[in-house]
Amino acid sequence: MSASSPDIATPLVAWYRRNARDLPWRRDGFHERYGAWGVLVSEFMLQQTPTARVVPHLDAWLTRWPTPAALAAEPPAAAVRQWANLGYPRRALWLHRAARQIRDEHGGLVPRDVASLLQLQGIGDYTARAVAVFAYGDRHPVVDTNTRRVLARALDGRSQPAPPSPRDLDRMSAVLPEGRAEAAVMNAATMELGAVACTARSPRCDICPIAHVCVWRGSGYPDTGDGRRKQARYEGSDRQARGAVLRTLRDAASHAVAHDRVIADWADAGQRDRAIDSLIADGLIEAGDGMLRLPQ
């Protein structure tokens, strides 16, 4: 922990150990049963998806595919179907490709070092560090949206964080305890605080363990602007059309439907065509002989 940074780790770690939510990947036995693969799958699913939606899908996924090799042995269509309504379905395809890489290039074991993790399909800096820390106990800063918001308020006095930058990792590194175990808990605790107390719209400073050193609170909660990229509206969007196409194919008995019958009644024919074309380009569906189908 940097001498120039306030000690937010001690109260945060203590708070987390008393108040952490009961989530599958935190329970006794999860790591023994699924190892780093369970952590990797959970992190894929948690990207841009609320925790409450992830929990039942994670259990079903790991029950069906408890190892990378088990998933790698199935066709990509199986992963897309199992992903169901989690959203951002390219993650299912990427996870399937990553499973095959793990099987073929790493002997079926999720790699430990960040550089090797970054070579897996669909894994960015956050996920690579999260697996190294939460599965293997290595010491790295792990920064997600919740972490960035906590640090922006507590250390910088900002109401919302600035756009992501490499500085975020330096900022988190400066407040991490030196010990690996404590550093891992600190990473989890900071994300947890942002998820349940230091929320974007209604922060609960009354339950925050670092409220006494929070620069934003001490400054009177100034509105310093919001540089976050706004999520496009889902209703009526191309994303909604893509989801409707995939749902039609997942629900079909053969997972294949005649091209002209896929969401044929969609109000915007141009949007329907864009959705189908983009899904083909992403490898999420295949076209041939007048049919659309999930990837084989």
N, C-alpha and C positions, 0 to 999 in steps of 0.2 A: 504494500500500500504506500502511495506517495506521501511524503511528509508534508507536501503543500496542499493536500486534499483533506477535508474533514473526515473523521472516522464515522462513516455511515455503515460500514460493514458490521461492526459489533452489534448495534441495535437491530439491524436488518436481519442478520443471521438468527439472532435470538427470537425475533418476532416470527420469522418463517418456521422455525422449529416448533413453535406453539400453534401456529395458525394455518399452515399449508393445507390447501384443499386435498381431499382424498381423491387422487386421480390414479388410473391404472398403472401408469409408468412409474409411480412413486411407491407402489405397494411392495411389501416383502414378497419375494418369489418371482416378480416380473423379470428382473434381470437374469435370475438363475434359469428361467424357462426360455426366454427369447434372446437374451444377450443384446449385443449391439444392434442386431437386426430389429428388435422391438423398438429400440430408441429411434432408429433410422425411419421406420415406418411411421411412428407417431409424429416425428418432426415433419415428414412429408405431408401428412394429413393436416397438421396444425397450421400450415402456411395459409394465411388469409381465410381461415375457417375457425369459427368459434369452438371452444373446447367442448361444449355440451353436444355439438353435432358430431364431433370426432369420436367420442368414447365408444358408442355402440359399433361404429364402423371398424374401429381398431380391433376390438375384440373379435368380430367376425372375420376380419382379414387374417389375424395371427392364428386363429383357430384353424383356418383353411390352409394358410401358408406360414407355418412356424419358422421356416428357414428361407434364406434366399434361393436355395436350390429348388425348394418346393414350388415357389412362384416361377422360377426360370423354366421349369419343365412344362408350364402351361402356355397356351398361345396368348398373345397380347389381348385378344378379345375378352378373355376371362378376367383380366385385371380391370378393363374398362367396365365390364358388367358389374363386378364386385364394388367398384368405386361408387356406383349408384348415384345419389344426388349430392355428393360432397362438394361439387363445384370444381371449376378449373380442372377438367378431366385429363388434361395433358400430364398432370402429375401422376396419374395411374400408369400412363404409357412410359413415362420417365422412370418410375419406380420399377416397372417390369424390366426395362433395359438395364437399370442399375443392378437388379438381381442377377441378370445374366452376366454382367461384367464381374460381379462378385464371385459368381460360380466359376467363370472361365479364367479370370485373371488373378483371383485371390484365394483360390482353394475353398471357396464357399464361406469364407470368413470376412465380415465387414472390416476393412482396413482401419488402422488406428490413427495414422498420422494425417494431418490436415491436407497436405499436398496430395496424397493418394485419394482421400475422400473427395477432393475437388475434381478429380478426373472421372468420377462417376456421373452418369447422366442425371441431370436435374438437380444436382447439389451445388449450392452456392456457398458463400463464405459463412453465412449464419449456420446453415445445416451442418456443414463440415465441422465447425467448432463445437456445435451442440453435441454431436455424436462423440467427438474426442473427449469432451468434458463429462457429459452425463452417462455415457456408456463405459468410458475407459478411465475417467477420473483425472485426466491430464489438466494442466493449468493453462487456460486460455481465456481471454475475455469473450463473452457471448452476448451479442447485442441484437435485440429485436425492437419492435416499435415501442413496446412497454418500457423496456430498459432505457431507450433514448428519451422518452418522456420523463421518467423519474430523474434521470441525470440532468436533463435540461432545466427542470424546476428546482431540484435540490441544490445543484451546483452553479447553474448559470442564471437562475432567476427568470427563466422564460416560461410563458404559459404553455407553449407547445414547442417541440423540438424543431430545429432547422432541418432541411433535407438531409438524407443520409450522406455520410462522408467517411473517409478513412479515419478522421479525427475521433469518431465514435469509439473505435477500438482502443485508442490511446486514453480516452476519457475513462472507459471502464477499467482498463488496466491499472490506472492510477488509484482506484479505490478497492482493488482486489486484495484480500489477505494473501500472505506469502504461501501458506500451506495449501497443498492441492485440494484436500478435502474441504477446507473452509472456503477456498476460492470457488469450488463447484457449487457449494450451498449459496454463496453470495450471488453467483450468476442466476441461480433459480429464484432466490429471494427477491432480487430486483425486478425480474419479470413478473413474479407473483404480485408484488406491490403495485406495479402498474396495471395489472389485470383486475385487481379487486379493490384497490383503494385510490391510487393516484391515476384515476381514469381520465379520459380525454375531456369529458363534458361535466362530470359531477364528482370531483375529487373529494374523498372522505378524509380530510386532514385529522379528524377526531380519532381515527384509529391508526394513523400513520406513525410508525416508530421513529421516523427521522424528521418529524414536523418541527422539532426544536432547532434543527440546523438548516432547514429548507430556506434557501435564499428567496425563492418566489413568495413563499408565505410571509417571510420577514419583511418583504418589500410591499406587502399589501395586495398581493395577487394582481400585478399589472397585466394588462392585455398587450402582449408583445407581438401579436400577429401569429398567423398560422401558415407555415410554408409547406404543409403536407399536401400531397397530390390528392385531389378529391376523387372518390370512387364514382365512376359513371353510373347513372341510374340503370337498374337491371330491367325494370318493366319496359317492354317495347324495344329492348336493345338487341344487337346481334348476338350477345351472349345468351339471351333468353331463347333466341331462335336456335342457336347451336345446341342448347340443352334439350330443346324439344326434339330435335333430330336424333340426338343420342338416346333419348328416352324411348322414342319409337323403335329404334333398332334393338335396344336392350330388352324391350318387352315382347318383341316378336319371337315366336316359337323357334324359328331358325336363325334369329338375329340377322336376317336379311329381308329387305323389303324392296319392291319395285320402286325405282327412282321417282316416278311421277306420283307415287302414293304416299311418299314421306312428307308429313305435315302439308298435304296438298291444300288444305283449307287455310293456311297461314295468310293473314291479312295482307302482308307485304310480300309479293312474289319475288321482288328483287332481293329483299333481305333473306328470304328462304334460300335463294340460290347462292348468295354470299356465304351463308352459314354452311351449306353443304360443301362449297368449294374450299372454305377455310378448314373444315374438318378433314377433308381429303388431304390438303396440303400439310396439315399437322400429323397425318398418319393415324388419326383416330377412327376414320372409316375408310373403306375401300369401295371403288366403283368398278363395275364390269358387267357386260351382258344385260344392261338395263337395270341392274340391281345395285343397291347400296347395302353394305354389310359392315359389321365390326371387323377389325383387323385380325387376320389369321396367322 
